[in-house]
Amino acid sequence: MLWDLFSSMIPPIASDFVAGESPAEAIAHVREINRGGVGGIVNLLGEHYSERSPADADREEYCSLLADLGCGDVDGTISVKPSQIGLDVGETVFEDNLATIVERAEAEGVFCWIDMEDHTTTDATLDAYERHATETDSGVGACLQANLKRTPDDLERLAALPEKVRLVKGAYNPPPDVGYRDRDRVDEAYEDCLEFAFREFDGGIAVGSHDPRMIERAKELYDAYGTDFEIQMLMGVRTAAQFELASEGYDVNQYLPFGPKWLSYFYRRIRERKENALFALRAVAGS
Ligand code: FAD
């Protein structure tokens, strides 16, 4: 019975974390959060395609989404996963599809974020980002993960570029020679990266974290260095804080995934925090 509920539509508990199955629902959600001063970062769910056709299909979905976001009255960007547009098929497929998306984003005046996946993809992702950030006036941003030991070097490499970097703690568990798993060590690395970015970057920083301590630190660093920054959080996580920060005048953007492949993303959100699991159980029990 529960499965029927899950397979036929997005149930109310999941719709706290996912903005629907269709682009129209995602855009409607962006418009709704825009009313509270929060921008949208739209992500079509999908990753690790081993064949070209689904990667090309998602590229086309992004292009039509960009046309909707570019209509002028929506405050929204997109965020794309490299393995969704062909990185597992081959670097050239990824690069071709990314170039098409970035070109379309530029034409529509919409910013394009590139998500960062596991550490085996960092080089290809940053190379592609660097090319677009230097060769086009495209409005493109990359994501760096504080739990990777290489990130301070990557930050130095990217500091001279005109575009934005999103700093996150990292959602993947890197092997010990490549990264940190200890939460305190990751937090320490995140604070160091934040400080470096505020000191050295001109293009702007996105603080991709729900952590109140990191957000406070970003505010302090802004006071010290004056570097523009935005706060990015996921749909369904600390929603009240998102609107509160926006009402205080901070630039806040909500990452909102959508699409038919929502179930595994929803499970991931539920698994990663006890509070989310309890919330889901209460919602099911009460429905
Ligand atoms: P955590 O270290 O998980 O938690 C710190 C504190 O934040 C908690 O003690 C609590 O006070 C608060 N908090 C955290 N979660 C919740 C919650 N559910 N409810 C209430 N309070 C909470 N990772 C990647 O590897 N690649 C990406 O491209 C990427 N993109 C991202 C984009 C955005 C916009 C965001 C927000 C995250 C992204 N991530 C990405 C995920 C990121 O790496 C972290 O795994 C994730 O954000 C959890 O770390 P945290 O800094 O939010 O806080």
Residues whose N, C-alpha, C, O or C-beta is under 5 A from the ligand:
A	BS01	FAD	D115 M116 C143 Q145 V168 K169 G170 A171 Y172 G208 S209 H210 D211 P212 Q232 M233 L234 V237 R238 Y255 R273
